[in-house]
Amino acid sequence: MNQERLMQVLLAPQISEKATYVADKNEQVIFRVASDATKPEIKAAVELLFKVQVESVQVANVKGKLKRTRHGLGRRKGWKKAFVCLKPGQEINFVAGE
């Protein structure tokens, strides 16, 4: 895979209470990824950027919320998130900046 493409696949880590719970329980990390990213691209990007071994990747499409404004209804953009399961003993620590 093209290394430039892999650098554009991961957009940001998804840090929330639910993401922290999933990380502790299942050894998974949640990322916000590009809308056209595939599972093999996400796996290769995480292995390239964080120097860890990935066991599996699960992807979910998040629908944008419906919002009301004074001009009527509008919708936020949808996005894609990836649940990356790391092999036992592997860890990504965002607080330390690794």
C-alpha positions in Angstrom: 0.0 0.0 0.0 1.1 3.5 -0.7 2.7 5.1 2.4 1.1 8.6 1.7 -2.3 7.0 1.6 -1.7 5.3 5.0 -0.7 8.6 6.6 -4.2 10.0 5.6 -6.3 7.1 6.8 -6.2 7.8 10.5 -7.7 11.2 11.4 -7.7 11.2 15.2 -8.0 8.9 18.3 -11.5 8.8 19.7 -11.1 9.5 23.4 -14.2 9.2 25.5 -15.5 7.4 28.5 -16.8 4.6 26.3 -13.5 4.4 24.4 -11.6 4.1 27.7 -13.8 1.4 28.9 -13.4 -0.6 25.7 -9.6 -0.1 25.8 -9.4 -1.5 29.3 -11.7 -4.4 28.8 -10.9 -5.7 25.2 -7.4 -4.3 24.5 -8.9 -2.2 21.7 -8.2 1.4 20.6 -10.8 3.5 18.8 -9.8 5.8 15.9 -11.7 8.3 13.7 -10.8 7.3 10.1 -11.3 8.5 6.6 -14.8 7.7 5.2 -13.3 5.6 2.3 -10.8 3.7 4.4 -10.8 -0.1 4.3 -9.9 -2.6 7.1 -6.6 -3.6 5.6 -5.6 0.1 5.2 -6.5 0.8 8.8 -4.5 -2.1 10.0 -1.5 -1.2 8.0 -1.7 2.5 9.0 -1.9 1.6 12.8 1.1 -0.8 12.5 3.1 1.8 10.5 2.4 4.8 12.8 2.5 3.2 16.2 4.8 0.3 15.7 2.4 -2.3 17.2 0.8 -5.5 16.0 -2.9 -5.5 15.1 -5.0 -8.5 15.6 -8.3 -7.3 14.0 -10.2 -4.3 12.9 -13.9 -3.6 13.2 -15.5 -0.6 11.5 -18.7 1.4 12.2 -20.3 4.2 10.3 -21.6 6.9 12.6 -24.5 8.9 11.2 -24.5 12.7 11.5 -26.9 14.1 14.0 -30.0 16.0 12.9 -29.9 19.6 14.2 -32.6 22.3 14.2 -31.7 25.9 13.3 -33.8 28.9 12.7 -33.7 28.2 9.0 -35.1 24.7 9.3 -33.4 21.3 9.7 -29.8 20.5 9.0 -27.6 17.5 9.4 -24.0 17.1 10.6 -21.6 15.1 8.5 -21.4 11.4 9.1 -18.0 9.8 9.9 -16.4 6.4 10.3 -14.7 4.9 13.3 -12.5 1.9 13.7 -12.1 -0.4 16.7 -8.6 -1.7 16.4 -7.9 -4.9 18.5 -4.2 -5.2 19.4 -2.4 -8.4 20.0 -1.8 -9.4 23.6 1.0 -7.3 25.2 0.7 -4.5 22.8 -0.4 -1.0 23.9 -0.8 2.5 22.5 -0.6 5.3 25.1 -1.9 8.7 23.8 -1.1 10.5 27.1 2.7 9.8 26.8 2.7 11.0 23.2 4.2 7.8 21.8 
